[in-house]
Amino acid sequence: MKFRTKAIHIGNERDPQTGAVVPPIHVASTYVQHHAGEWREFDYSRSGNPTRKNLETTLASLESGCNALAFSSGMAATHCVTMLLGSGDHIVAGSDIYGGTYRLLHKVVDRTNVTVSLVSAKDPDALEAAITPQTKLLWLESPGNPLMSITDLAACVEVAKRHGILTAIDNTFATPVLTRPLELGIDMVMHSATKYLGGHSDALGGAIIVADESLYERLYFIQNATGAVLSPFDAFLIARGIKTLAIRVREQCDTAQRLAEFLNADRRIRRVLYPGLPSHPGHDIALRQMDGGFGAMLSFEVDGDFAKAKRVVESTKLFQLAVSLGAVESLIEQPASMSHASYDAADRLAHGISDELIRISVGLEDSDDLRADLDQALDA
């Protein structure tokens, strides 16, 4: 089956008891067993839930994985990956990463004596140079957040395999519509399912998809032991959102391309960061690695300062001033004061996240309306 067909049918089989075309939501917290000590497929909802399992089946199929785990949030999923490591281990992570991931790595994971090095993932040689004998995990994002950097995933896999370390990627921005990292050799794919997978700003969730069953078992043990599982209601909403994922993402990509070209030609803008522009340094890799689109996230720097950028993001009418992304409504934010405020100020500037940077998540509104909204906000 092709992607759009799988998104609708895999994990969403009709209910055999009633014939309902939408599987029912199972809210039970516990399940009756036939015999003491002989466990059926479901016993306690932290360990497994039919509605959550259906979503995990869909996700594994769309990402070409063997299995998946659904979490209460994207950060819970990311934390689960880091719990594969032990005291004295080391993580090499791309420097263009979500602010919440930066906070987790530098202000929570480090408490367990796990160290972190941030390196530009645009350069596989730089990533390799940062690897030590203690390195156990390579954490990537592509496109990066918020600078939209593009990472050559196949090249990073080669580096990791030479050193015998695990690879994981936050694939939230690209979605499996555009990039399927497991097919390129990545070990673990993480999603903030709150974003494009759910797609409607009404559900909170995360996911990890893997290609290796033994790695799945290790992650499942951690998830079951720590308990950060997705609720049945959120699982239902995210599964419903996935059915239209491909159509939404393709349309959002088209609009993002138009807006990037508009902004790139505007004298009020210092620079535009979008991999669909030929001037983007990762454009050629994105052409090879992304399937028919460059994503619906883009960033730009206004020709001004922190106050100027703040006025712009507070002046839009259709773009709503909010963190998060990937839904049907367009959002706008200032990373320095919002999504990446958890960065230490010096680190933020060192990694290129300027005060005048603005990030937008392109929704499903008419592209002409969104362009006009940005135009009047820049005038303001």
Number of C-alpha atoms within 10 A of each C-alpha: 8 7 15 16 10 17 24 18 15 18 21 21 14 14 12 9 6 9 10 11 12 13 18 15 14 15 13 11 13 14 14 10 13 9 8 6 7 7 12 11 11 16 15 13 21 18 17 18 25 19 23 26 18 18 27 23 19 24 29 21 20 21 23 17 24 16 22 27 25 29 28 22 21 25 20 22 25 26 19 21 21 19 15 15 18 13 13 13 18 22 24 24 26 24 25 27 25 18 21 17 20 21 16 16 21 18 11 13 19 15 11 13 14 22 18 20 17 18 19 18 28 21 15 21 13 12 21 19 10 16 20 13 10 14 23 23 23 27 23 27 27 28 27 24 24 26 27 25 25 25 23 18 24 16 14 24 22 15 20 22 12 10 15 13 18 18 24 25 23 27 23 27 25 25 26 26 21 21 23 21 28 23 13 15 17 23 21 24 29 26 29 30 29 28 26 28 30 28 25 18 15 12 21 21 27 27 29 32 27 25 21 14 13 10 14 19 12 14 22 18 13 17 23 14 11 12 15 21 25 25 21 21 16 21 30 22 20 26 26 19 23 24 21 17 22 19 12 22 29 18 18 27 22 17 22 26 22 15 21 23 14 14 22 19 12 15 10 15 15 16 17 26 24 30 27 24 17 11 13 16 15 20 18 15 14 25 15 10 22 20 15 14 23 29 32 29 30 26 24 22 21 23 15 14 13 16 10 16 22 18 14 22 23 17 19 21 14 18 23 17 18 16 16 16 27 31 24 20 17 22 23 25 26 28 27 23 13 13 19 23 15 20 21 14 13 9 12 20 13 11 15 13 23 18 21 21 27 26 24 27 26 30 28 17 16 10 19 11 11 21 18 14 16 22 17 13 17 20 10 12
